[in-house]
Amino acid sequence: DFGDQVELQLVGEKSYMKKMLIRTDGSINIEEVGKVFVAGLPLSEAISLVRAKINEAFIGVDAYLTLISVRNIQVLVVGNVYNPGPYTLNGNSNVFHALSVSGGPSDLGSFRSINLIRNNEVVETIDLYEIFINGDTNNLSQRLRSGDMIFVNPVNKIVSIYGAVKRPGEYELIKNESAATLLKYANGLNAFADIFGMKLERILNGKIKQIP
């Protein structure tokens, strides 16, 4: 993105090494080639694009492009977090980094519904349970940009599970999740569990009642 610095090395009939800043229009200017627009591309795609442009302009020249420094970005973390506000982060940061510096979801904040908002549109919704419980970090692939907003929604349903489970505690459930999902989050039953002795209790009209 704009402000990142790359190093271009040409080897062959034409050889040089040069550091270049990505300009505000998202381009780098390569001598005898012209502007090449790389902003918004993964590094691997930017490398392929630059090599293709070099191959069009020169014969017998190999090109190597390296990202050598990343600019800082400013994002806004708002909603139900412990320390909402603007934060300056490294340009390689993702939503998880922004949540870490802001203290994470508060007692009223959701771990299951965190929106990444860019240009007034939700571009990604992050479920931290996918990371903490399932070990899936695919939903953190989106790199943050300056001006992004991270909004932590209010907490959804909180359900407690205790007794003969491996990881008792309170868990947040979302739509279409059931008692089976809750057991999965609690890491399943332990060796002392009585599968015929499970009870579901719910607060109704201010009283705890057992649900058949």
C-alpha positions as CSV (number, residue, x, y, z in Angstrom):
1,D,0.0,0.0,0.0
2,F,0.9,3.7,-0.2
3,G,4.0,4.4,2.0
4,D,5.4,0.9,1.9
5,Q,9.0,0.6,0.6
6,V,10.2,-2.0,-1.8
7,E,13.6,-2.9,-3.3
8,L,13.8,-3.8,-6.9
9,Q,16.9,-5.7,-8.2
10,L,17.5,-6.4,-11.9
11,V,20.0,-9.0,-13.0
12,G,21.2,-9.6,-16.5
13,E,21.8,-7.4,-19.5
14,K,20.6,-4.5,-17.3
15,S,21.5,-4.6,-13.7
16,Y,20.8,-2.3,-10.8
17,M,19.3,-2.3,-7.3
18,K,16.9,0.4,-6.2
19,K,14.7,1.2,-3.3
20,M,11.3,2.7,-4.1
21,L,8.3,4.0,-2.1
22,I,4.9,3.1,-3.2
23,R,3.3,6.4,-4.3
24,T,-0.1,7.8,-3.3
25,D,-1.6,6.5,-6.5
26,G,-0.5,3.0,-5.6
27,S,2.4,2.8,-8.1
28,I,6.1,2.4,-8.3
29,N,8.0,4.0,-11.2
30,I,10.5,1.7,-12.8
31,E,13.2,3.2,-15.0
32,E,12.5,2.6,-18.7
33,V,9.3,0.8,-17.8
34,G,7.0,3.4,-16.3
35,K,4.4,3.1,-13.6
36,V,3.5,-0.3,-12.2
37,F,0.5,-0.3,-9.9
38,V,1.1,-2.7,-7.0
39,A,-1.0,-1.3,-4.1
40,G,-3.6,-3.7,-2.8
41,L,-1.9,-6.8,-4.2
42,P,-0.4,-9.6,-2.2
43,L,3.4,-9.5,-2.4
44,S,3.5,-12.6,-4.6
45,E,1.2,-11.0,-7.2
46,A,3.1,-7.8,-7.1
47,I,6.3,-9.7,-7.8
48,S,4.7,-11.5,-10.7
49,L,3.4,-8.3,-12.2
50,V,6.7,-6.5,-11.9
51,R,8.5,-9.5,-13.5
52,A,6.0,-9.5,-16.4
53,K,6.6,-5.8,-17.0
54,I,10.4,-6.2,-16.9
55,N,10.2,-9.1,-19.3
56,E,8.1,-7.0,-21.7
57,A,10.7,-4.2,-21.6
58,F,14.0,-6.1,-21.5
59,I,15.4,-9.4,-22.9
60,G,17.5,-11.6,-20.6
61,V,16.8,-9.6,-17.4
62,D,15.5,-11.2,-14.1
63,A,13.7,-9.1,-11.6
64,Y,13.5,-9.5,-7.8
65,L,11.1,-7.5,-5.7
66,T,11.4,-7.4,-1.9
67,L,9.2,-5.6,0.7
68,I,11.7,-3.9,3.0
69,S,9.6,-1.7,5.2
70,V,5.9,-1.2,5.9
71,R,4.2,2.1,6.8
72,N,2.2,2.6,10.0
73,I,-1.6,2.8,9.7
74,Q,-4.2,4.3,12.0
75,V,-7.4,2.4,12.8
76,L,-10.4,3.0,15.0
77,V,-11.5,0.3,17.5
78,V,-15.0,1.0,18.9
79,G,-18.0,-0.7,20.4
80,N,-17.8,-3.0,23.4
81,V,-14.0,-3.0,24.0
82,Y,-12.1,-2.1,27.2
83,N,-10.2,0.8,25.6
84,P,-12.0,2.1,22.5
85,G,-10.2,4.7,20.4
86,P,-7.8,5.3,17.5
87,Y,-4.6,3.2,17.4
88,T,-1.5,3.4,15.3
89,L,-0.3,0.0,14.2
90,N,2.2,-1.6,11.9
91,G,1.0,-2.0,8.3
92,N,1.1,-5.8,8.6
93,S,-1.5,-5.8,11.4
94,N,-4.8,-7.6,11.3
95,V,-8.0,-7.4,13.4
96,F,-6.5,-9.5,16.2
97,H,-3.6,-7.1,16.7
98,A,-6.0,-4.2,16.9
99,L,-8.1,-6.0,19.5
100,S,-5.0,-6.9,21.5
101,V,-3.8,-3.3,21.9
102,S,-7.4,-2.1,22.8
103,G,-7.8,-4.7,25.6
104,G,-10.2,-7.0,23.7
105,P,-14.0,-7.3,24.0
106,S,-15.3,-6.0,27.3
107,D,-17.7,-7.9,29.6
108,L,-20.5,-6.7,27.4
109,G,-18.6,-7.4,24.1
110,S,-19.1,-10.3,21.7
111,F,-16.2,-12.7,20.9
112,R,-18.4,-14.1,18.1
113,S,-19.3,-11.0,16.1
114,I,-16.5,-8.4,15.4
115,N,-16.9,-6.3,12.3
116,L,-14.1,-5.0,10.1
117,I,-15.6,-1.9,8.5
118,R,-14.0,-0.2,5.5
119,N,-15.5,2.7,3.6
120,N,-18.7,2.3,5.6
121,E,-19.1,-1.3,4.6
122,V,-18.6,-4.5,6.6
123,V,-15.9,-6.3,4.7
124,E,-15.3,-9.2,7.3
125,T,-16.9,-10.5,10.4
126,I,-14.6,-12.2,12.8
127,D,-15.5,-15.0,15.2
128,L,-12.7,-15.4,17.8
129,Y,-14.0,-18.8,18.8
130,E,-12.7,-20.0,15.5
131,I,-9.3,-19.0,16.6
132,F,-9.3,-19.8,20.3
133,I,-11.2,-23.1,20.2
134,N,-10.8,-24.4,16.7
135,G,-7.4,-23.0,15.9
136,D,-8.6,-21.6,12.6
137,T,-6.9,-18.3,11.7
138,N,-8.2,-18.0,8.1
139,N,-10.5,-15.2,9.1
140,L,-7.5,-13.1,10.1
141,S,-6.1,-13.1,6.6
142,Q,-7.4,-9.6,5.9
143,R,-4.6,-7.0,6.5
144,L,-5.8,-3.7,8.0
145,R,-5.7,-0.4,6.1
146,S,-5.6,3.2,7.4
147,G,-9.1,4.4,8.1
148,D,-10.4,0.9,9.0
149,M,-12.9,0.6,11.9
150,I,-13.1,-2.5,14.1
151,F,-16.5,-2.7,15.8
152,V,-17.2,-5.2,18.6
153,N,-20.9,-6.0,18.8
154,P,-22.8,-6.6,22.0
155,V,-22.4,-10.1,23.5
156,N,-25.0,-12.7,22.3
157,K,-26.4,-15.5,24.4
158,I,-24.1,-16.5,27.3
159,V,-24.6,-20.1,28.5
160,S,-22.9,-21.8,31.4
161,I,-21.9,-25.5,31.4
162,Y,-20.5,-27.2,34.5
163,G,-20.1,-30.6,36.0
164,A,-18.5,-33.5,34.3
165,V,-17.0,-31.7,31.3
166,K,-13.4,-31.1,30.5
167,R,-13.6,-27.4,30.2
168,P,-16.5,-26.0,32.3
169,G,-17.3,-22.3,32.0
170,E,-19.4,-19.7,30.3
171,Y,-19.6,-19.7,26.5
172,E,-21.3,-17.4,23.9
173,L,-23.6,-19.1,21.5
174,I,-24.9,-17.7,18.2
175,K,-27.9,-18.5,16.0
176,N,-28.4,-22.2,15.3
177,E,-25.9,-23.4,17.9
178,S,-27.2,-26.1,20.2
179,A,-26.3,-28.0,23.4
180,A,-24.1,-30.2,21.3
181,T,-22.1,-27.2,20.2
182,L,-21.8,-26.1,23.8
183,L,-20.4,-29.6,24.7
184,K,-17.9,-29.2,21.9
185,Y,-16.7,-25.8,23.3
186,A,-16.4,-27.4,26.7
187,N,-14.1,-30.1,25.2
188,G,-16.6,-32.8,25.7
189,L,-17.5,-35.0,28.7
190,N,-14.9,-36.3,31.1
191,A,-14.5,-39.9,32.3
192,F,-16.9,-39.3,35.3
193,A,-19.9,-38.1,33.2
194,D,-23.3,-39.6,33.6
195,I,-24.8,-39.1,30.1
196,F,-28.2,-39.9,31.5
197,G,-27.9,-37.4,34.3
198,M,-27.6,-34.2,32.2
199,K,-29.8,-31.2,33.2
200,L,-30.8,-28.1,31.4
201,E,-31.7,-25.2,33.7
202,R,-33.1,-21.8,32.6
203,I,-34.0,-18.6,34.4
204,L,-37.7,-18.0,33.8
205,N,-39.6,-15.2,35.6
206,G,-36.7,-14.6,37.9
207,K,-36.5,-18.3,39.0
208,I,-34.2,-21.1,38.0
209,K,-36.3,-23.9,36.4
210,Q,-35.3,-27.3,35.1
211,I,-36.2,-27.8,31.4
212,P,-37.3,-31.3,30.4
